[in-house]
Amino acid sequence: MYFPQNEEEQTDNTSDSSMSIVTPLSPWDIDPFDLDEELERLEKEKMQQPENQIEDLKDRITTLKEEKDQLNLFIKKILSENRRLKKKLTKNVVY
């Protein structure tokens, strides 16, 4: 706790215009629906800016490339398993 050391520090400086009283918001003062709407509005505004559109497209391209790589790997595994099963099937066939 701070205690003023002299009279100057004890004086009330409320006349200073740079000092303002800010009252904190309580949870009851905030409507969650307003926050959702505001968030949606801000997201739309963000996407309207060209640099954000470019970044979003770059992210989407990167994501699509990763998905393509995963699908190609999956296809290779399926084809490999298919070849293995064909070999196994032809070995077990008796004429």
Number of C-alpha atoms within 10 A of each C-alpha: 2 4 7 9 8 8 7 9 10 10 9 8 10 10 7 8 7 7 9 8 7 6 6 7 8 7 8 7 8 10 9 11 9 10 11 11 11 12 12 12 12 12 11 11 11 13 15 11 10 10 11 13 13 12 12 13 12 12 12 12 12 12 12 12 12 12 12 12 12 12 12 12 12 12 12 12 12 12 12 12 12 12 12 11 12 12 11 11 10 9 9 9 7 5 3
